[in-house]
Amino acid sequence: MNTKQDARVPSYRRLPIRFTHGEGARLFDDEGKTYLDFLSGIGVTALGHAHPGLTKVLREQAGQLLHVSNLYDDPIQKRCAEKIAKACGLDLVFFSNSGAEANECALKMARRYQYNKGETERTRFLALERSFHGRTMGALSVTAKEAYRAPFEPLIPDVQFVPPEDARALEKALETQTFAALILEPIQGESGVHPLSKSYLKTALKTSHGTGTLLVMDEIQTGGGRTGSFLACQQAGVLPDIVTLAKPLAGGLPIGATCARREVGESLQPGDHGSTFGGNLLACRAALFFLEELFERGLLQQVKAAGEKFRKGLESLSQKHKTIQNVRGEGLMLAIELDQPSAPINQGLLERGLLANALAETALRFLPPFIVGNEEIDEALWILDQSLQPAS
């Protein structure tokens, strides 16, 4: 027995499963067991595992350059920024390494923009209850869950939270107080996959712009095509001032992107913000390949079709298993709400070889890779059906 103590900080509850390799939507562990991956590394491995095209371009790039720093220009990073900005309908992109970093940049950008305008009293932020924006100090400050916040307080002061989907509370806060920015997720992922309505998103845009407040759309989990459009907010016809992206953007490599309209993005000048590894050439080459798959080789259409099939399957199971209270989400970002704790059901899925995750005590979240096929969706639904049998 190996009694050597683990040198890693114990900040994760890791399951005793060791994956050795993957192929497409499947993972394989060191005991030879196969798993259908409907978690995608928490929404990251959009192209599945060991994608031959991605593997090829990464090998090519690794044989040329991995990193030169942002002190020098690079056409790969520049081209990647142009494609992301165009997909968002915005103008400028700042690259970082994660979603939390992308949100940190967005908060700084909003404050710097207001400062440059002479709006020096606009330093506060408005966010939503049930929100999750990351675990760095700034992102944590606009994250609502008290259990995440309390051990690290004091955080950024003067952050206010309003209930999601309460348009009047949102309007009242924005109209009676001054904020640098309103930040929200179009689908609140970590709290159980709770979509905000199109009317609420439109109210957020209209009221924030009417009061001089910037609108930041956190699309770290929803963006990059997961909901069937590049941004979830695009389905509501909403164009924010700032969008943050990360998870699927480089197919598994660390990347974050903060996208902004020109006037807002240009508020950050040399010396105002930086990221040593941000825009790393390997990550940007992976992101370029992902974007080509999404827009030029039909992957976005595949997400729409697969998401519709999976949702219909989940809704069909809800008719069979009364323990399923509802089905939520868009595209390939879906959840089921149960009338009982979700952790035991999730354990049953794991034992039968399906990776998902339990959230908010009674919700199960599914984030399949974008390349998931019809047979794999049918298999996942069958495993879920079997796992719900004792609960029905």
Protein Blocks (a to p, Z undefined) as FASTA:
>chain_A
ZZbdcfbdckbccdfbdcfbdehjbccdfkopacddfkgnnoiamnoghifklmmmmmmm
mmmofbgbjkbccfklmmmmmmmmmmnopabdcddfbfklmmmmmmmmmmmmmmmnopam
lmbccddehiaebjbfklmmmpmblklmmmmcccdehiacddehilklmmmmmmmpccfb
dcddfbafknnopaddfklmmmmmmmmmmnopacdddfklmggolnopablklmnopacf
bdcdfklmnoopacddddddfklmmmpcghjaccfkgopaklmmmmmmmmmmmmmnommm
mmmmmmmmmmmmmmmmmmmmmmlmbdcdehjbccdddfbdfklmmmmmmmnopacddeeh
iaccddddfkbcfklmmmmmmmmmmmmmmmZZ
